[in-house]
Structures are given as structure tokens and as C-alpha cells.
Amino acid sequence: MPLKLYNSLSRRKEIFKPLDPQDIKMYVCGPTVYDRAHLGNARPIVVFDVLYRYLKMAYPKVTYVRNITDVDDKINAASKKQGISIQELTEKTTVAFHADVKELGALPPDHEPKATEHIPQMIEMIQTLIDKGHAYEAGGHVLFQVNRSKAYGTLSRRNQDELLAGARVEVAPYKKDPGDFVLWKPSAEDIPGWDSPWGRGRPGWHIECSAMSEHYLGKVFDIHGGGIDLIFPHHENEMAQSCSAHETEIMARYWLHNGHLTISDKKMSKSLGNFFTVHDLLKDHAGETIRLALLMTHYRQPLDWSFDLLGQAKQTLDRWYTAIRDTSTVPPSSDSPSSSSSFSSSSSSDPTLSSSDLFRGSKEYMGVLNALEDDLNTPLAISGIHQLVNQLNKTQNQQEKENLVGQIQAAADLMGLLQSSPQRWLQGEESDVDTQEIEQLIADRNLARKNKDFAESDRIRDLLLDKSIQLEDTAQGTTWRLL
């Protein structure tokens, strides 16, 4: 089936029809690098990574841009609070962000532009808006004139009065209208600033993304994504200024927004203090566990976070990795029709074909694919992988096992899951566990069982359990994994 995406602009699911099937272009708003990323920040990273993986599978080329906002008043405030330079703060926070998203299994974007490296493009766009009568200079500021944009409010579906009532709008004497927003503002000597036709200053938040998306993707591109809280004012303002500057009806054809991540039904945010950083969670949980927990709820729905979700995700991954490990076979060969290597858009010279035409797997595998093609329905896709694992656990046919392992790995790879080896996942990559000692204890237990010394057998099992090592007796012998 063709890919369908819920477009926030039209408020309905639409069949995805790219501008250029040879090069899909997607822009997603990235982090403002003043502090560690929390789970709410991580959700769009994981969601749009799944979409990126799907698009890379289905089309010859994808250009994915995710920006870094490294000039912002929050950054200035955090720099002063920590007593370090703005450059030191943004650099160390960017490094930390990259480390966190790598642990979450997110692929790097094709371009990751920093706002501070694209000031000339922002100044050029602002000047264009002034020249076309959509912006004006006042009190050292340059502001976008909202009432000059016929389409303003189209994305958020509210009129200007409603938008102003629901937003924290600065009512300043230099504004012609309270809803006019800043494109450029003056900078004091102790904060970042750049020379411009309007004096030394810095860009407003919204113009940054408009300028960078145009630079890398053009005036109109396929997909613009981000969290639902960005619809207004950020994305509304982006669209208004981009369309006004370029004289286009749209900025992006499809606008995608993930739902809030909440704690006890309250939005997770740094301002409320009810958040968990990815870094802190990674101390006790694998990145893949966190990733799966984030994908267990449909991306457009609110996700009320709990540690029970992490427990469910860990149990699921343990089950999947155990099934693959117990299949004591190598993955299917590259000429097998269901191998993961055959699941590639390069197998088709026609990029307009849907992914259903590109793959010939089992009914369950196609179910996973169809779920993702239905507006990234990851919970349904996870259910499909469960069905494949059930089949794998039941079958005794060696060839069928190989095919099923290939299908499971290919399906999971579309969601960035099962990226480790079963042994590494179940027994620990860099564990303090003495593997030789464990194997000797298993051998001692097997001998005790053979001699019907069940008390000794149970003692050894309990001893290993105390070390968070669980034994699993199978037809092929006894294996172990870390709890």
C-alpha cells in the first residue's frame, strides 16, 4: 500500500506524493542546545528517524535536515548561570545531544546546520521580506507584519485574535500590531550579535529555520516535522515568512507533528521540572529499550510516561533477541527473497512504486510494512513483529526459521530495533560478569541434575540469580542472560 501521512495542514491523512521521487526532502526542528535533552525532546528524534528509515528504504535518495539552534535567549541565560562562555555551552551540549541520540539508535541526518553558521542567509531573507513589504524596521528591531500574510493561521486553524489570546505575545511600542513577530533584534555587547543593515543584532527563532530549510531543501519541500507544541507560533510563523519571501502558497507539502510526552497527564517540560533526561535514563536502561518504549504509542497520540513502559519494552526486546539467538542459524543469504538485504529500494528502478511492490515477504512481514505505511503506526508494527517471533518459536523447519529471522530483522530495522547481537543484548556488551565462571557453574549444575542432586542444581541457579543472571533450559542446552 502507498505511504499515508497525517498532514497537520489539511487535518487528514493523505497519500504521500513527493515533489521529486528521486530525492525526498525533509526538515525537522532540532534542539536548542542549552541543556541535556529530555524524553520530550527525544520523542520527535525517534519518530522522524523511523520515517527517515522508511523513506530511505522506499526511495533512491532522501535529504534529511535537522537543525541545531545555537543562538537563543535561553542559551544566553544558561551561559550566565553556569559561568561559562556561550560557545563552550553550546559545543558541550551539542556533543551530549549527539551521544544521547546515538544511544537511542537514531541515524544522523544528512545535514545538521547550526543557526550561527547561517546568519547571512537569514539577513538576506529578512531583507527580501522588507523589500516586498512584509516586514518593517522599528526600534532597532525588524518585525514580520502578520496582517500582510493572507494565509496566517492556516496551519493552526485559528484567526489572529484567537492566536494572540492563546500565545505569550510581547506587546511592544515599536510593533504596528501585537501579533507581529521579531525577525531581528538588537544585541547588547555581552551577548552574541552580528553586523546587519539594521545594526548589530541576532536573528529571531522563526527566521532561522526558514533560512536553513531553504538553503538545503529549496523554497518548497516535501515534509516538515516537529512536536505538536511547535504548530504555533513557530511553524505558523515559519510558513508565513517563507511563503511571503518566496511568493509561494506553501512551504512544505506535509506537516507532521508528534504528540506531547506527559508525566501524570502533564506535559513534560524543563520549565515545569517534571522531566527525565535521556542521559539519566541511559544510566539504568539501554537506549534501545527507551526507543521501543517511545514507539509503543502512536506518534500523534499523547504518551503518558511511566517506568512500566520501560519494563514492557525490555521484556519485549528480551523475547525477540532470545528467539533469534535460539535459532542457531546464520541470517538468510543475500539471494533469499526474504533477507533483509533484499529489502532495499535499489531493487527497483522505479522510485514511484510503493514499498508493497518492492517486497515479497510473509503476510506478517507485509503487515509490519503496511502498519508503518499507515501514518507510521508503530504499535501495530510491533504487534506484527510479535507475530513473526511467535512463528519463529513454533516452527521446526530450518529454512522457514532462516526466512523468519530475515523478516524479523528487516521489519525491526525499519524501526531502528534489534540493532545489537543477541549475545551482546542478553549477556551484556561490557559487563563485569565473568563468563568463564558462569559457564563453569552451568556445567556444575548440569552435572548435579544428571546425578539427580536437585538441591545443588537449585543452589547454583539461585546463586546466579543473585548475580542478576537468569538460566534458560532449552532443547539445545542451557543458556543465560542478564536480567
N, C-alpha and C positions, 0 to 999 in steps of 0.2 A: 504494500500500500504506500501511497506517497506520504511524505512528511507533512504533518499538520501542526501548526503552532498557534497558540492563542495570542492574538495581536491586541495589545492594550489600546492601540489607536482606534481599531474598529469594534473592540469589545466582543470578538468572536474568534473561533478557530478558523484558520484559513490554510488552504494548501500552499505550501512554500513554493514560490516561483521566483527563483533568483534572477537578478538583473543580468548576470553573466554566469551561466552554468560552468564555465571554465575556471571561475575564480569567485568563490563565495566570500563576501566581506562582512565582518562582524566587529562591532565595537562594544566593549563592556567597561563601565566605570570601575576603576581600580581604587586602591586605598589612598587615604590621606595619611602620610607617614609621620605621625607624631606619637604613636603608641602601638603596642602589640595588637595584632588582630584578634578580635573575639569571635565567638561562634557565629554571631550575626553577620560579621564580615566574611566569614568562611563560607556561608551558605551559597552566595552567588558565585564564588570561586568554583565550588564543586558543581553546582548546577550548570554553569556555562561551560565547564570543562567537559561534561557529558555531551552537551550539544556540539562542542568543538570536535570531540572524538567521533560522534556520529557523522558530522559533515565531512570530516577527513576520510571516513570510510566510504561515503556515498559520492563524493565529488573529487575531481582531479586535483583541485587546489583550494585551500581555504586561507584567507588572510585574516588573522585574529589579532585585534589590537586591544590591549588593556593598559590604561594609563597609570602613571604614578603622580599623584598630586603632592608636590613638594614645595609649594608656596601657598600658605594659608594662615589665617589668624590663629587657628588652633595650634599650628606649628610654632608660631611666634611666642604664644603664651607658654607652651610646654618647654621651649628652649630657655626662657627666662626662669621658669620654675625649677628646672633641673640644673641651671647654671652652666650650660654647655652651648656651643655655637649652633646655629640653625643647621649648618652643613653637617656637623657631627651628628646631630639628632636625626636628620633625615637619612643620612647614609646608614647609620646603625639600625634604624627602624626598617629601612628597605631590605637590608641583609636579613634581619629577623623575619620579615614577611616572606621573603623567598624561601627561607628554611622551613617555615611553617607550611606553606602551600606545597612544597615538595613532599613533605611528610604526608600530606593529605592526598598525594597521588595526582596532583594537577599538572598537566603538561604546560610548559612555558608558552606564552603567546608568541606569535610571530614578530610582533613589535610591542615594546613596553616603553612608550615615550614618557619622559619626565616633563612636567609643565615648565620648569625653569630653562629647559633646553629648546623651548618653542615660543619664547616671548616675541620674536619678530613676526611669526605667523599670527599671533594674537593681535599685535599692534596693527598689522595690515588689515585684518578683518574688522577691527574696530573702526579704522579709518574708512573702510568701504561702507560700513553702516552709517557713519556720519555723512559721507558724500551722498548717500541715497536717501537721506532724510529720516532714517530710522533711529538715530542716536544723536545726542547733543552733549556739549561740554558745559559744566556748571560747577562752580566752586572747587575747581581742581579735579573734579570727577568727570567721567564720561558715563552717561546712562542710556540704556535702551528705552525707547519710547513705546510703551506697551500698546497704547491706543492706535499706533500706526500699523500694528500687526493684525490683519483680519482674522487669522487663524488662532490667535492667542486663546487658550483654554480648550483647544480641540483635544489634546491628549488627556487632560484631567477631567474633561466634560463638565466644566464649571464656568460660569460667567465671571467677569473680573471682580464684581462685588463679592461673590462667594469665595473667590480665590484670596482676596485680601482679608476676608473675615477669618479664614482658616489658616492663615500664614502669619509668621512673625515678620512683618514688613517694617523697615525703618522709615519713618515719616520724617524726611529731612527738608529743610527750607529750600535747598537747591533743586529739589525734584519738581518737575512740571506736574507729575501725577504720583500719588502714593505708591502705585504699583510699578513704577519704573525701577528697573534694577541696574546695578552697577556693572559696567564693563571694565572700567579702570578707576583706580583710586590712588590718591597721593600716599607716599610712604615717608614716615619720619626717618631720621638718619640712622636710628638703631634697628631698623627692620629692613628686609630686602626691598630693593627698588631698582628700576631700570629707567633709563632715559627714554622719553617718548615725546611726541608733538604736544602733549598736554602736561609736560613736566615729569619730574621723577616720581615713579609710582609702581604699582603692581596690578596684575590683572584680577578681575573678579572670577569667582569659581566657575561660572557657567561658560564663559568665553573660552576657558582652557580646553574643555572637551570639544567644543565646536571647531576650534582651530586645529587641534591634533587629529580629530577624525577626518577632517577634510584633507589634511596633509598626507595621511596614509591610505585613505579609502576613497577620497573623492567627495564631490558635493552631495551625492545621493548614494547610499549603500544599502545593503540587504537587512542587517539585523543590528539593533541597538538594545543592549541589555543592562540590567541592574536591579537593585532591590526596589520593592514597591514604594518605599518612602522617598524614592528619587523622582517619582512621577511629577510631583510639584514640590518645590519650584524648579528643581534642577533640569529635568528633562523637558518640561514645558518651556523653560527659558532657552535651553539649547536649541530646541526646534524652532522657536520664534526667531532667534537671531541668525541661525544658519539659513533658514528659508528666506529671510529678509535680505541677507547678504548675497545669496546666490540666485535669488529670484526663482526659487523652486517651490512646488506645492508641498513637498515632503523632504525630510532629512534622511530618514530611514524607512524602509517599507514595512518592517516588522519591529514592533517594540515589545520586548519581553521583560516581565518583572516577576521576581520571586517574592513569596510572602514573607511576613515577619517571622523571626525566630523569637519565641517568647519564653519567659520563666513565670510559671503560675499565671499564665494568661496576660502578662505584662511584657511589652516589647523589651527585648534585651538591648541595652544601650549603655555606653560608658557614662552618660550623663546621669542615669538612674543608679548606676553602680551595681546593677544586677546582671553581671556578665561573667563568663568564663573565657579566659584567653585560650587560644589554641595551644600556645606554648605550655601552659599549666596542665591542660588535659593530656598532652603528649607525654608528660612525666609518668602517667599511670596507664595510658591506653595507646594502642597502636594507631597510627594515622589512618590506616585502612578501616579500622573499627569506627572511628569518628566519621569517616567518609560514608560508610554504609548507613550509619545512624542518620545522617543528614539526608540520605536518599530514600529512606523508608517512608517518607511523607511526600506527596506530590509537591513539586516545587512551587506551585501557585497557592498552596494552602498554608495557613499559619502552622508553624511547627512548635509545639509546646515542649521544651527540652526537659528531659529527665535522665537520670543515670540508668534507669531501667532500659532506656533505648540503647545505651551503650552495651548493657548486658545482653540484650537480644541480638544486637549486631555481632558481638563477639561469639555467641553461640552459633549463629548462622555461619560465620566465616570458619569456625572450627569444623562444623559439619561439612562444609564444601571442601575445605582443604583435606579433611580426613578421607572423604570419598575419592578424591583424586589420588591421594597417597596410596590408598588401598587397592588402586587399580594397577599396581605393579607392572605397568607397561609404559612405553615411551609414547609421547604425543603422536598423533597420526602424521603420516608423511605428507610432504607438500603436494603430492598429486592426489591425495584423498579429497573427495568432494566436500567433506565437512570439516576440513582442517582450518585452523584459524588463519593460516597464511593464504588460503584461497578466498577469505572474506576481505577482499580489497577492491576498491573502486578501479584499480588498474586492470582488473579482469574485464572491464568493459570499455570500449572506445566511445561509447555514447553516454556522456555525463547526465543526460536528461532522463535516463532510466531510473526508476525508483529502486531503492535498495532491495525490495522484494524480488525484482528481476535479476539482481546481481547475485543472490544467494539461493542455494538449494540445500537446505538442511531439514531437520526433522520438524514436525508440527510444533513441538515445544520450542525449538530454536526460533522458528518463524514467529511464534507467539511473543518471545522476548523482543524481537525486532519490531513487530507490529506495535507492541506496547510503547516502545521508545518513539516510534513514528506518530503515535497519537499524543502529541504535545508532551513528550518526554515523561510518560507515565512510568516512572522508575519503580513504584511499589508493585505494579503489575509485572514489570520486567523481572523483578526479584522473585516474584511468585513463579515465573516461568523457569528461572534457574533452579528453584527448588524442585520443580517437576523433572527437570533433566537429571538432577542429582538423585532423585528417587529412582528413576530408571536405571541410572548407573549402579546404584546399590543393589538392584534386583537382578540385573542381567548376569548371565554366566557366559555369554558369548564374547570371546576375546575381541573379535573385530568390532562388535557393537560397542564394547567398552571403549575402544580406541576412538570410535566415531563420537561417542557421547562426551568423552573428555575434551575432544577438539571443539565440540559445540559449546560445552560449558565454558571453556577458556575464551572462546571467541565472544560469547554473549557477555561474560563478565568483563572482558577487556573494553567493551563499548561503554561500560560504566566505570572504568578505572579500578576494577576489583580483581582479586586473585592475581595480584602483581608480584607476589612472593612465591617461593617454592614451598610445597607442603612441609618439608622438613624444617625449613627456616621458620615458617609460621608456627608450627606445632611444637617445635623443640627450642626455639629461640635462636636468633641470629648471633648475638654476642652475649650469651647467657653465662652466668657464673657456675652453671651446672657442670659437674664432672661427668662427661658422657661415659667414660670407661667405667666409672663406679656404678652408674645406672645399669649399664649392660651386664656388669658382674652380678648386681643384685637381681636382675631379671633372670639370669642364668641360675642363681641360687634358688630363686623362687620356683623356677621350672623344675629343678631337681627335687625340691620339697614337695611339690604337687605330684611328681612322679612317684615319690615314696609315700604318698598319702599323708604327709605331715602338714595338714591344713593350718594348724596353729602357726607354724613357721611361715607358711605361704602368706597368711593374713598379716603376720607381723611385718613382713617385708613390704607388702602393699601399703600398709598403714605408715610405715617409715617413709616411703616415697611420697605418700600423700602429704605428710607433714612438711615435705620439701616442695610442695605445690607441683608434684609430678603425678600424673594420672596414667595408670596402666590400662591398656585396651587389649583384650584377648580376642584374636581373630583366627580364622581358619588357617591363615598363613603364618601365625605365630603371635607373639606378644609385642606390641609397640607401646610407645609412651609419648606423652605431650605435656607441655607446661600448662598449668591452669591459669 
